[in-house]
């Protein structure tokens, strides 16, 4: 029996559009198969959030399934969709063959062409395999997390070996609302050896033949490359599904905007990336030089729009109210004027404005609300600053793409002369350890100080900044989620007092 596993990338809630693309796969001249396997949520898309409980979508699912059933002649189809069970919304799968639709909730074993195939909604290890099944197929819609592809494949191998039967895996593909689905497809034989692996983060069809003997294969992609591929794919899919094909952001000569530029060029091509240098009176010549070097190496567009005249005009306009703005007020004015320019250019180019803030900055509130935090997406918003430096070094392994000057210079927002981030924060190597211990490991301030041999006042200050920044973070764009603890995963109260 020939089985095609499809890395399918649906548009959430677009049942008719997704069904039309499934029909194209059914009618495709090659590769031919007896069974076409699409992942969980293939018909309805994911994530749906509150739409998952919208009863108006259920009839659309039903209509789409019926339209597909009319087209299933010699090729059977199994795919995930949303249904209702006992009055509640539920994930389900449909096995469709020769016009007949068989609904599957959780798991079901189907006899097809002389073989008993168990279809399971979920990951290996979560569902008990049917002892009478000849083959197990896992339909999944699980988001990507950095480094989780290899463990997922290991689990498939272990489960196949434990129950001594071949097993197939088909995960959803796509990027939406910050989540990234890798589209992983794979096969393992009854001895627990991987026999086929599809390329993650790419639409493709992986063909598996139950009668063929395969040589073992291995997944060897480095975690850094996997993570960069995930972020580039997530950025591209988010932009394209939003109806755009270009991005705009500020290129400062710092590590965050440099890495964002590298991601955007990989995702969309340099010609679709519009970087803007936005110098003020405190912008160094080095910043402009480094930004220019990077833009040339990446092949992205780079323009320059100074904000000094606009800053002077705004200060003059408000001089009858505030004759001498505070330093912090003037710094925020600069940042917001920069975002005003970027927003205007995004409108002019019909491009998406994206933010270049990282997780470390978002954690401690080291950004300007309605300023540098402005944008429709934070591509690196779930990466700590130290992780960005590591990925920049990885990118440069095959040749210097990101200039050494950017990697080696002290981080600065350059909103005041000679400003450095470390003027008010610990070095990022230290800050990120504190943040990870607090946000991901649930450690107390006292335990963090003891573990890393830090002054209690330093830890207390960092954690106070984290908790004060919830008001600002709640109003920022979604970040591409690649960690097990993104800020989007938990809704913290804005009004609170946490005793550290």
N, C-alpha and C positions, 0 to 999 in steps of 0.2 A: 504494500500500500504506500502511495506517495502522499506526503503531508507537507503543505506549505505553511510555515510560521511567518506571520506578517508583522513587521514593526510598523504599527498603524498609528497615525498622528491625527486624531479627530479634533474638531472644533467644539468645545463644550456647548451643549444645549442645541446644537444644529443637527437634529436627527435626520432630516431629509437630505441635507448636504453630505453628512457622513455616510448615509446609506447609498447615495449616488456613487461615492468613491469605492464603496465595497462592491457595488455592481460592476464597476470597471475592473476590479480584481477578478471577479468571477468570469467576466467575459474576455479577460486577457488571453492572448494566444499562447503565452508561455510565461513561466514554467507551468505546465499542466500538472494537476494533482487530483487525487481522490477526495482529499479533505483540505479545506482552507481554514486555518486557525487564526483568529484575531483575538486580541487581549480583552481582559475585563474592561468595561466602560467604553469599548470601542464605538458603540453606537451613540452613546450620550455624551461622551467626553468627560474629562476630569481636570480640575476640581469643579464641582457644581455648588458647593456650599449650600445656601438656603434653597437653591433651585432643586436640590435633591428631593425636597419635600413638597415641591410644587406639583399638585395633582394634575395641572393642565398639561404637563409634559408626558405623562404616562400614555395618553392616547396617541401622541406623536411617535413614541417608541413602538406602540402596537402597529400603527400604520406603516412605519418603516420596516418592521419585521415581515409584515404581510407582503410588501413590495419585493423584499429580498426573496421570500419563499417562492414567488412565481418564477424566479430566475434560477433556482437550484435544481438542476436537472441531473447530470451525472456527477457533479461535484457537490459534496456536502459542505456545509458551513457551520462553524461554531464561533460565537462572538458574545461579548459582554454587553449588557444594556441595563437600564433601570426599570424596575417593575414595582408592584405592590404585593405584599404578602401579609395576610392577617390584618389588613387595614393600614399597614405602615409601608413606607418606601423601603425598597431593598435592592441590593445589587443582585443581578441574576445573569445567566447566560442562556443562549438559545442554540439548540442543535437543530439545524434546518436541512432537510433532505427531501427532494422531490415534492416540494410544496408543503410538507408537514413540519410544524414547529413544535419542538419539545423543549419545555422550560426546565432550567436547571437552577436550583437554589443551593448554594454551598457546594455540593458534589453529586454526581450522577454517573453511572456506568451505562454506556450505550453500546449495543452490538451493531457493528457496521462492517460490511464486507468480510464477514467471518472472524472479525477481531472484536474483543471486548475492550473498549476505550473508556477509561475513567477521566471525566472532565472535572477539575476542581478549581473553585474560585478562591485563590489564596496562594501562599508561598509553600514550597516544600518544607515539611516538618510541622505544618499547621493542620493538615488534614490527613486522616488515616487512609492510606491506600487500600483499595478494594483487593482482597487476596485473590479474587478470581479475575482481576483485570489483566489484560496482556500488555497494556500501555497506559501510562498516566500522563495527562496533559494539564499543566498548571496555567491558568489564565490570571494575570496579575495587573494591578494598577498601583504600583508602589513607587513613591518618589525616590529619586536618586539622592544618596548621601555620599559625601566624599569617601572613597575607598571601599564602598560596599558592593561593588560588582564581583570582585574575587570571592568574598565570603558568601555571596548569594550563589555563585557557581559551585563553591565547595559544599554548600548545603544540598544543592541538587545532586551532586555526586554521592554524598553520604546517604541520602534518602534512597537513591536508586540502588546503591549497593546493599543497604539494609533490607530492602524489600525485594531485591533480586528481580527487577523488571525495568525496562527502558522508561525513561521519563523525559518529557519535553517541557520547556518553559517559554512563555510568551508574555512579556511585560509591555505595558502601554508606552507609547512615545509621545513626547510633546512638552511644551513649556507654557504655563499659564498661571497668572497671579502669584508669581514667584516660585512655584513648584516646577521641578524638572523631572520628567519621566524619561528613562534612558532607552526604552524600546528594546531591552535585552532579549534575545532569543537564543536558545541553546538546547542541546540534547545530550543525555548521558545514557550509557548502556547498562545492562543489568549487573555488570561487574563494578560500576561506579566510575567508569572512565568517561571523560568528556569526549564526545565524538563530533559535535558541531557547535560553533559559537558565531553568532552574528556580530556585526560591528555596531557597538552602542552609538546612540545619538544620530542615527541615520535611518531614513525610510528604506526598507529593503524587504526582500522575500527570501527566507532561508528554507531550502527544500530538504526534506528528510524522507528516506525510503526505508520502510521496516524490513525489507528483504536484503538490504545492502549491508555489507560489513565495513565499518569505518575504522580508520586508524585513530588512536587517541590524539587529542589536540590539547593545547594549553593556552590560558589567557595570560599574556605577558606585558600588557600595557602598564607603564609606570603610573603610580597614583597621581603624580603631578600632571602628566599628560592627560589622563582621564579627567581630572578636575578642570583643566583648561578647556578641554573639548566640551564638557558639560556646561560650563559658563558661556562659552561661545554659542553653543546650540540654544541654550535658554534665552540668551539675549536676542538671537536671530528670530526664534519662534515668537517671542513676545512682541517684537517690533512688527513682524509680518502679520501676525494675527490681529494686531491693532490697526491694520490697514496702512502701514507705512513701510518704507524701505531704506530710510536714512536716519542717522542720529546726529545730534549736536550736543557738545559739552565743552567746558572750559579746559584748556590744556595749560597747566601752570608751570611745568618743569619739575613737578614733584612726582613721587612714586605712584600715588593713587591714580592720578589722571593719565600717567604714562601706561600703567598696566591696563586701565580701562581702554585706552586707545589701541593697545595691542589686541585686546579681546575683540573690540569692535571691528578692527580691520580683518581679523580672522573670521568673524561672524558674517560680516556684510560686504567685505571688500573695501579697500582704501578709498575708492571713489565715492562711496556712500557714507563716509565718515567726515563730519565737518567739525574740526577742532578750532577753538577760538582762544587766542591769547588776549587777556583783558588786563593790561598793566595799569597800575596806579602809581602814585608818587613813591611808594615803598617797594615796588617790584624791582628786583635786581636784574642787571644785564645778563647774569648767569642763567636766570630762569628763562628768559626769552631765547637765549642761545640753545639751551638744552631742549626746549620745546621745539625749536626749529630742526635740530638734529634728529629728534625722534620722528617728527612728521615726515621728514625726507626718507628715513629708513623704512617707515611703514607705508609710505605712499598715500597718506591721508591728506585731506585739505586742511590748510591752516591759514586763518585770517587773524588780523589784530585790530582790536577796538579798544582804545584807551578810555578809562572811566574818570579821569581827572576832571575834564570839563563838566561832566554831569554831576560829579561830586561837589564841585564848587558851586554849581547852579542850585543844587538842592540845599546846601548849607546857607547860601544867600537867601533863598526863598523862605527859609525858616528862621532867619536871623532875628526877626522881630519877636520870636518866641524863645529861641535858644541861641544866644549870641556866640557861645563857645561850647559846642557839643563835647560830651565826655569822650574819652578815647574809645570806650566800648561802643558808644553810639556811632562814632565815625567809622569804626571797623565794620559794624553791621551794615551801615549805609553802603560801603564799598561792595560788600558781598551781595547785597540785594540789587544794587545797580548792575553788577555783573550778570546776575540771573535775569534781570529785565532785558538786557541785551541778548542773552542766549535765548530767552523765550521768544523775542521778536524774530531772531534768525530762524528758530525752529518753525515759526509760523510762515516765514518767507520761503523757506526751503521745503515746507510740508514734511518736516522731519520730527522725530521724537527727541525731546530734551531729556537727557539722562543725568543722574547724579553720580559723582565720583567718590562719595563718602564710603569709608570702610566700617567694619563692625566695631573696631576700637573707638573710632570717633563717635559713632552712633551710641555706643555704650555710655560714654561719659558726657555726652551732649556737646562735644567739641565741634559744633557746626552751627551755622546761622539759619534759624527757621525762616522760611521764605527767601533764603539766600542760597548758599551753596548746597543746601538740602533740596532745593527745587528740582523737579524733574518727574518723569513718569515711571522711572525704574532705577533701582540701585543695583547695577550688575555685580559690584563687589561688596555689597552691604552685609554679607554673611561671612566675610573673610577678615580675620584679624590682620592688623598691619604687618606683624611678623610673618604671617602666611603669605602676604603679598610680596614681601621681599624674597621669600623662598621661591615663589613661582616666577618672579622676575629673573632670578639667577638661573632657574631651569630653562626659561625661554632663551637665555643667552648662551646656553651650552653649545649650540651649533653656530655661533656667531653673535656678535654683540648687536642686538636689536634695540634693547633699552640702554641708552648711554650709561657708562659707569658713573658719570657725574650725578645722574639722577639717583642711582642706587646708594651712592656714598654720601650724598649731602644730608645735612640734618633736616628732618621734616619741619616744614613751616607753612603757615597759611598766608604769610606775607600781607597781613592786614595792618601792620605797623612796622616801622623801620627795625631791621635786625631781629625780628620776632622769630622765636623758635618754639615748637610745641613743648619741648622739655622745660620751658620757662615756668609752666604751671602743671606739668604732668611728669610722672616718672618716665624713664626711657621705655620705649614700646616693648622691648624684650621683657621688662619687668611688669609693665602695665598689663600686657596680655596674659601673663601668668596669673595675676590677681583676678582679672576678668573671667578667665576660664575657670578658676577655682570657685568663684562666686556664682557665676551664671550657669555653669554646666555641672559642677560637682557639689553645689549646695553648701560650701564651707562657710563658716563664720569668719568675721573679721579677725578674731583672736587666733583662730586656727591658721588662717592664711598668713598672718604676720609671723607666727611661729614656724610654719613650714618653710617659708622662703627667707626667713631671717630679715624681716623688714620692720621698720619702725611702725608702731601701731597707728600713729597719726597719719602716715602715708597711706596705709590701707583704708583707714576710716575716711579719708578725704576722697579716695577713688570711689568707694562704695556709695558715699553720699552723693557724688556726682551722678552715678548710675541711677540712683533712685529719684533724683531731681529731674533727670532728663526724660522721664516718661511722657511728660506733657509735650515735649518736642518730638520725640520718636513717634508718638501716635499720629502725627501729622505729616509724616514723610511717606515717600513712595514705597511700594513693595520692593523687597530685595530678592534676588535670586537665592533660593534656599539650598544650601549644600551641606549644612551641619545638622546634627541631631537636636540642636538648641537654637534655632533662629529666633529673633525677637517676635516674629509673627506667630510662633507656636504657642505663646502664652500671652493672655491679655492681662497686664498688670494695671492696677488702679492708678489713676493720675493723682487723686487726692488721697494722701496716706501719710503715715509717719512710721518708718521702720527703724527700730532701735538696733543699731549695729553693735 
